Amino acid sequence: MCTAAAYKTKDFYFGRTLDYEFSFGDQVTITPRNYPFRFRFQGTMETHYAMIGMAHVADDYPLYYEAVNEKGLGMAGLNFVGNAHYGEKADGKDNVAQFEFIPWILGQCASVKEALRLLEQVNLVNTPFSESLPLAQLHWILADRDEAVTVESVLSGIHVYPNPAGVLTNNPPFPEQMFNLNNYMHLSPKDPENCFSDKLSLKTYCRGMGALGLPGDLSSQSRFVRAAFVKLNSVSGDSEEESVSQFFHILGSVDQQKGCSDLGNGNFEMTLYTCCCNGDKGIYYYTTYGNHQITAVDMHREDLEGTRLIPYPLVQKEQILYQN
Ligand SMILES: C[C@H](CCC(=O)NCCS(=O)(=O)O)[C@H]1CC[C@H]2[C@@H]3CC[C@@H]4C[C@H](O)CC[C@]4(C)[C@H]3C[C@H](O)[C@]12C
């Protein structure tokens, strides 16, 4: 499972948790403007917006899990197993292989508005990257500082939904996730009133009782409710430190500890990494399961006119600051 969120203070922040039982070999990867993207059906994109995100680099190609571009548009792919469906190549469409979707959009679009226009033409094609990297069943959240949408390619075609919650997890399909929030409209960050009965003198005996009933488990529907509640009620200062810190706290609400989701054979799902991209500054912040210190890569410290990928291996070990 994974959870993604878009958040705005002074700047725009976008990030996700990636939950899985093993790593694909992830690297924070910058794609500069002149790296040629060779699409399977759409020819070569010689120049494009620069982007930064987490990717598995294979054959010198950045297989992005999520990224933001230099214009502040962010996009993340999250598992959508059993529902995702990609088609065959179709005439008169922009045929984009599933693994090319993030470069296709972030390479050319400066905003969600621009992406919506491009999406009308897109046909997501079921071509795998390679034999060893087969199709991933995903859906996507696309967000800028003004709005967010969810993109789902299913049997009936591509659907683009406005995403006013600005969060995404996994199954069920997005309209059901949003409908399910109706069940939680009574949750509040404020103290509850006694609506139960005026014949009982019920009282708030501690803080935080307004959100009693917020689901605490790791299922994707529960994480959706939790991430939406925490994000939409989030209060933080708007400095870079306060915003980034708050963003990690928001995603901390859906953190998966190793041991709590047993997949059998000694495998456990856990939050392998959590990231927060500042879309305005092009800075990618991350923590990993084994390293709680926030590490950052700033794309503007690199030559964005370059032609070669710039990958950074993750800092995976805990860095403890001894005070004595
Ligand atoms: C595993 C992750 C989702 C985590 C998740 O949600 N786990 C819950 C399981 S569940 O919800 O219980 O089912 C997803 C998210 C993004 C994916 C990569 C996207 C690029 C590339 C596409 C290629 O085609 C295949 C290889 C490739 C590197 C992909 C590997 C893997 O698929 C990634 C990491």
The ligand as a Gaussian input file, in Angstrom:
#p B3LYP/6-31G(d) Opt

LIG

0 1
 C        5.319000      -1.521000      -5.499000
 C        4.921000      -0.059000      -5.662000
 C        3.548000       0.145000      -5.104000
 C        3.550000      -0.106000      -3.619000
 C        2.220000      -0.561000      -3.152000
 O        1.236000       0.100000      -3.328000
 N        2.251000      -1.733000      -2.534000
 C        1.049000      -2.293000      -1.909000
 C        0.687000      -3.637000      -2.424000
 S       -1.042000      -3.788000      -2.513000
 O       -1.697000      -2.485000      -2.525000
 O       -1.416000      -4.599000      -1.353000
 O       -1.321000      -4.490000      -3.770000
 C        4.938000       0.409000      -7.127000
 C        4.678000       1.929000      -7.220000
 C        5.421000       2.416000      -8.484000
 C        5.903000       1.130000      -9.143000
 C        7.066000       1.203000     -10.157000
 C        6.700000       2.160000     -11.290000
 C        7.795000       2.194000     -12.371000
 C        8.087000       0.793000     -12.918000
 C        6.938000       0.299000     -13.772000
 C        7.267000      -1.051000     -14.388000
 O        6.176000      -1.483000     -15.124000
 C        7.536000      -2.072000     -13.288000
 C        8.654000      -1.615000     -12.405000
 C        8.440000      -0.210000     -11.799000
 C        9.826000       0.184000     -11.209000
 C        7.327000      -0.195000     -10.724000
 C        7.639000      -1.180000      -9.549000
 C        6.515000      -1.193000      -8.491000
 O        5.342000      -1.730000      -9.044000
 C        6.211000       0.229000      -7.944000
 C        7.437000       0.668000      -7.154000

